[in-house]
Amino acid sequence: MSIEIKAPNAPQFPLPFSHALRAGDFVYVSGQVGVDPETRIVAGDTIEAQTEQCVRNLETILKAAGLTLDHVIKVNTHVTNLTDIPAYNKVYENLFSKPYPTRTTVQSGLGNYLIEIDVIAYAPTRRGEG
């Protein structure tokens, strides 16, 4: 059984998906892009700006589930340009704490967006806790 998690402060898109679903001890957060949650306007034209906003959107959804970025155990990232990965890594390193979540990064066609990230969080403990 899964429970839908709605985050009223996260970007609202007229698309058929849930912000997140909790299934047992795991929370699966749908892919988020780097847009302002209120206006859905893209947060700048750099990978750094869009990555930071994207992660803030994920953080908002996790908060609605009673979690933080420290509960994230898996990150799936889609970038438009592989040349943006070094800049993405710098922002990522500042937003996620060690031990870092496991991660996959792939190149995808994302239209106007430079990045999309989805995550899986484990609710009972934070990364690195026993």
RODO-70336 format. One line per 8 residues: their letters; for each residue x, y, z of N, C-alpha, C. Coordinates in Angstrom, 3 decimals. Example, Ala and Ser with C-alpha at 12.3 -4.5 7.8 and 13.67 -1.06 7.14 Angstrom:
! RODO-70336
AS	13.190 -5.690 7.800 12.300 -4.500 7.800 13.200 -3.300 7.800 | 12.850 -2.250 7.080 13.670 -1.060 7.140 12.900 0.030 7.870
! end
This chain:
! RODO-70336
MSIEIKAP	0.842 -1.166 0.000 0.000 0.000 0.000 0.894 1.238 0.000 | 0.483 2.254 -0.683 1.242 3.507 -0.714 0.319 4.676 -0.366 | 0.942 5.722 0.153 0.209 6.923 0.563 0.741 8.103 -0.228 | -0.158 8.868 -0.827 0.249 10.039 -1.590 0.674 11.170 -0.646 | 1.748 11.835 -1.045 2.227 13.001 -0.302 2.037 14.212 -1.192 | 1.263 15.167 -0.697 1.008 16.400 -1.433 1.773 17.527 -0.749 | 2.462 18.311 -1.542 3.226 19.433 -1.002 2.701 20.719 -1.628 | 1.822 21.433 -0.932 1.216 22.627 -1.509 2.211 23.723 -1.875
NAPQFPLP	3.388 23.728 -1.239 4.393 24.758 -1.532 5.357 24.365 -2.640 | 5.199 23.172 -3.185 6.036 22.716 -4.301 5.371 23.119 -5.613 | 6.131 23.121 -6.703 5.517 23.459 -7.997 4.343 22.536 -8.323 | 3.279 23.137 -8.793 2.077 22.397 -9.168 1.977 22.390 -10.693 | 2.075 21.213 -11.278 1.963 21.078 -12.728 0.669 20.352 -13.062 | 0.029 20.723 -14.154 -1.212 20.033 -14.542 -0.898 18.719 -15.268 | -0.179 17.841 -14.575 0.241 16.559 -15.144 -0.203 15.424 -14.221 | -0.373 14.234 -14.770 -0.860 13.110 -13.957 0.267 12.423 -13.167
FSHALRAG	0.699 13.038 -12.061 1.656 12.397 -11.168 1.499 12.967 -9.766 | 1.986 12.203 -8.789 1.982 12.631 -7.393 3.326 13.276 -7.085 | 3.339 14.240 -6.172 4.633 14.785 -5.743 5.506 13.661 -5.194 | 4.899 12.817 -4.369 5.627 11.694 -3.791 4.636 10.638 -3.320 | 5.158 9.435 -3.168 4.398 8.337 -2.584 5.238 7.702 -1.491 | 4.595 7.429 -0.373 5.275 6.685 0.689 4.810 5.246 0.595 | 5.778 4.335 0.503 5.511 2.902 0.465 6.350 2.271 1.570 | 5.705 1.946 2.673 6.437 1.417 3.820 7.375 2.478 4.372
DFVYVSGQ	8.646 2.130 4.480 9.647 3.053 5.007 10.279 3.937 3.938 | 9.868 3.783 2.690 10.484 4.524 1.590 9.542 5.602 1.049 | 10.129 6.725 0.665 9.392 7.808 0.027 10.015 8.032 -1.342 | 9.197 7.931 -2.369 9.622 8.100 -3.755 9.117 9.458 -4.240 | 10.051 10.351 -4.552 9.690 11.705 -4.959 9.810 11.820 -6.473 | 8.755 12.304 -7.099 8.745 12.489 -8.551 9.795 13.498 -8.983 | 10.213 13.377 -10.232 11.203 14.286 -10.790 10.775 15.742 -10.672 | 11.708 16.565 -10.239 11.472 17.997 -10.105 12.457 18.737 -10.999
VGVDPETR	12.037 19.887 -11.461 12.882 20.744 -12.290 13.127 22.049 -11.538 | 14.041 22.840 -12.067 14.428 24.077 -11.394 13.529 25.246 -11.726 | 12.319 25.205 -11.213 11.374 26.300 -11.439 10.927 26.882 -10.107 | 10.562 28.158 -10.139 9.989 28.805 -8.967 8.676 28.109 -8.643 | 8.467 27.707 -7.393 7.250 26.965 -7.047 5.952 27.729 -7.290 | 5.976 29.053 -7.166 4.744 29.832 -7.330 4.441 30.153 -8.787 | 5.472 30.524 -9.541 5.249 30.980 -10.915 5.522 29.915 -11.975 | 6.248 28.877 -11.606 6.728 27.832 -12.527 7.648 28.409 -13.598
IVAGDTIE	8.253 29.557 -13.324 9.243 30.148 -14.228 10.595 29.526 -13.915 | 11.337 29.171 -14.969 12.651 28.557 -14.810 13.573 29.501 -14.038 | 14.288 28.937 -13.068 15.149 29.703 -12.164 16.514 29.957 -12.813 | 16.562 30.832 -13.781 17.824 31.176 -14.414 18.171 30.270 -15.578 | 19.235 30.642 -16.259 19.628 29.882 -17.446 20.933 29.121 -17.245 | 21.329 28.932 -15.975 22.541 28.169 -15.696 22.188 26.879 -14.971 | 23.060 25.899 -15.121 22.851 24.628 -14.431 22.907 24.827 -12.919 | 23.738 25.757 -12.461 23.850 26.003 -11.025 22.523 26.508 -10.445
AQTEQCVR	21.942 27.496 -11.074 20.683 28.073 -10.578 19.552 27.050 -10.637 | 19.466 26.341 -11.745 18.386 25.363 -11.881 18.575 24.170 -10.943 | 19.817 23.754 -10.725 20.064 22.643 -9.798 19.663 23.034 -8.385 | 20.077 24.211 -7.960 19.735 24.639 -6.603 18.224 24.712 -6.414 | 17.508 25.293 -7.368 16.049 25.393 -7.239 15.402 24.017 -7.296 | 15.910 23.173 -8.150 15.389 21.811 -8.267 15.497 21.080 -6.928 | 16.664 21.167 -6.302 16.861 20.496 -5.013 15.995 21.147 -3.934 | 15.813 22.447 -3.977 14.928 23.115 -3.008 13.489 22.614 -3.171
NLETILKA	13.074 22.379 -4.421 11.732 21.834 -4.665 11.611 20.423 -4.090 | 12.656 19.615 -4.269 12.666 18.271 -3.681 12.591 18.357 -2.157 | 13.343 19.290 -1.606 13.369 19.495 -0.156 11.977 19.854 0.379 | 11.247 20.675 -0.356 9.884 21.054 0.031 8.975 19.839 0.080 | 9.102 18.971 -0.893 8.273 17.760 -0.933 8.667 16.815 0.197 | 9.967 16.651 0.408 10.425 15.801 1.508 9.921 16.328 2.850 | 9.919 17.647 3.015 9.429 18.247 4.261 7.956 17.896 4.483 | 7.172 17.886 3.400 5.759 17.510 3.514 5.605 16.063 3.975
AGLTLDHV	6.650 15.264 3.751 6.643 13.869 4.196 7.301 13.717 5.567 | 7.725 14.837 6.160 8.386 14.789 7.456 9.853 14.402 7.371 | 10.462 14.605 6.206 11.844 14.192 5.975 12.703 15.369 5.531 | 14.004 15.121 5.406 14.959 16.113 4.920 15.812 15.489 3.820 | 16.683 16.284 3.256 17.619 15.770 2.249 18.521 14.683 2.831 | 18.728 14.700 4.143 19.570 13.688 4.778 18.930 12.306 4.799 | 17.654 12.210 4.477 16.980 10.915 4.380 17.113 10.312 2.975 | 17.592 11.094 2.025 17.696 10.630 0.634 18.817 9.604 0.518
IKVNTHVT	18.473 8.455 -0.082 19.474 7.409 -0.269 19.808 7.169 -1.747 | 18.968 7.663 -2.654 19.199 7.467 -4.086 18.760 8.703 -4.845 | 19.599 9.161 -5.752 19.320 10.326 -6.592 19.441 9.909 -8.051 | 18.430 10.218 -8.833 18.466 10.024 -10.286 18.404 11.395 -10.939 | 19.415 11.714 -11.722 19.507 13.038 -12.327 19.530 12.926 -13.840 | 18.759 13.799 -14.468 18.764 13.928 -15.924 19.264 15.333 -16.238 | 20.287 15.432 -17.067 20.796 16.733 -17.495 20.654 16.842 -19.007 | 20.438 18.057 -19.468 20.339 18.282 -20.907 21.713 18.203 -21.559
NLTDIPAY	22.721 18.773 -20.893 24.074 18.838 -21.458 25.072 18.143 -20.540 | 25.773 17.146 -21.075 26.772 16.452 -20.267 27.897 17.383 -19.831 | 28.128 18.449 -20.572 29.181 19.406 -20.198 28.832 20.159 -18.920 | 27.573 20.105 -18.481 27.149 20.770 -17.248 27.431 19.942 -15.991 | 27.853 18.707 -16.146 28.005 17.830 -14.982 29.021 18.361 -13.961 | 30.182 18.891 -14.349 31.085 19.429 -13.316 30.449 20.549 -12.486 | 29.728 21.453 -13.121 29.059 22.533 -12.384 27.933 21.965 -11.521 | 27.212 21.010 -12.036 26.162 20.331 -11.267 26.769 19.688 -10.026
NKVYENLF	27.905 19.002 -10.191 28.554 18.338 -9.061 28.908 19.315 -7.946 | 29.351 20.513 -8.295 29.713 21.500 -7.281 28.503 21.916 -6.453 | 27.387 22.167 -7.123 26.167 22.549 -6.405 25.671 21.372 -5.565 | 25.660 20.197 -6.148 25.206 18.973 -5.470 25.998 18.757 -4.187 | 27.301 18.906 -4.278 28.181 18.690 -3.132 27.862 19.651 -1.981 | 27.407 20.852 -2.311 27.050 21.835 -1.287 25.660 21.622 -0.692 | 24.790 20.938 -1.419 23.414 20.755 -0.956 23.184 19.432 -0.227 | 23.946 18.413 -0.590 23.831 17.107 0.060 25.031 16.903 0.970
SKPYPTRT	24.791 16.289 2.117 25.880 16.039 3.058 26.411 14.620 2.886 | 27.617 14.408 3.418 28.234 13.081 3.389 27.623 12.212 4.474 | 27.551 10.933 4.312 27.856 10.214 3.087 26.797 10.523 2.025 | 27.256 10.791 0.813 26.340 11.177 -0.256 25.426 10.019 -0.641 | 24.232 10.344 -1.124 23.340 9.294 -1.627 23.960 8.613 -2.845 | 23.517 7.396 -3.123 23.912 6.778 -4.377 23.294 7.596 -5.494 | 23.881 7.508 -6.707 23.429 8.440 -7.738 23.628 7.877 -9.140 | 22.699 8.233 -10.003 22.809 7.975 -11.433 22.579 9.303 -12.133
TVQSGLGN	23.408 9.603 -13.133 23.244 10.831 -13.915 23.267 10.458 -15.393 | 22.238 10.885 -16.117 22.139 10.579 -17.547 21.776 11.830 -18.327 | 22.049 11.799 -19.602 21.667 12.901 -20.482 20.275 12.615 -21.045 | 19.426 13.638 -21.022 18.056 13.498 -21.518 17.621 14.780 -22.215 | 16.659 14.653 -23.101 16.033 15.831 -23.688 14.984 16.354 -22.732 | 15.197 17.545 -22.190 14.301 18.083 -21.167 13.597 19.364 -21.600 | 13.602 19.654 -22.860 12.944 20.879 -23.310 13.648 22.109 -22.789 | 12.926 22.986 -22.096 13.488 24.240 -21.576 14.303 24.064 -20.301
YLIEIDVI	14.311 22.884 -19.736 14.974 22.658 -18.462 16.369 22.087 -18.692 | 17.310 22.460 -17.819 18.662 21.924 -17.893 18.829 20.692 -17.025 | 17.893 20.486 -16.079 18.041 19.386 -15.126 16.685 18.944 -14.590 | 16.589 17.664 -14.287 15.454 17.097 -13.564 16.014 16.051 -12.618 | 15.537 16.060 -11.382 16.027 15.118 -10.368 14.850 14.468 -9.664 | 14.933 13.147 -9.483 14.000 12.453 -8.599 14.821 11.733 -7.542 | 14.205 11.488 -6.378 14.936 10.865 -5.281 14.104 9.797 -4.595 | 14.818 8.933 -3.885 14.201 7.955 -2.996 14.768 8.225 -1.609
AYAPTRRG	13.886 8.328 -0.645 14.296 8.577 0.745 13.878 7.409 1.617 | 14.678 7.162 2.644 14.398 6.124 3.627 14.012 6.815 4.921 | 12.778 6.640 5.354 12.234 7.434 6.449 12.806 7.136 7.845 | 13.078 5.885 8.211 13.467 5.642 9.606 14.776 6.296 10.055 | 15.745 6.447 9.172 17.040 7.001 9.584 17.585 7.940 8.511 | 18.525 8.762 8.943 19.253 9.624 8.005 20.475 8.869 7.504 | 20.971 9.269 6.337 22.182 8.621 5.798 23.293 8.651 6.842 | 23.996 7.552 6.965 25.123 7.472 7.863 24.774 7.088 9.284
EG	23.480 7.060 9.617 23.055 6.634 10.957 22.834 5.127 10.970 | 23.079 4.533 12.092 22.896 3.083 12.226 21.507 2.735 12.406
! end
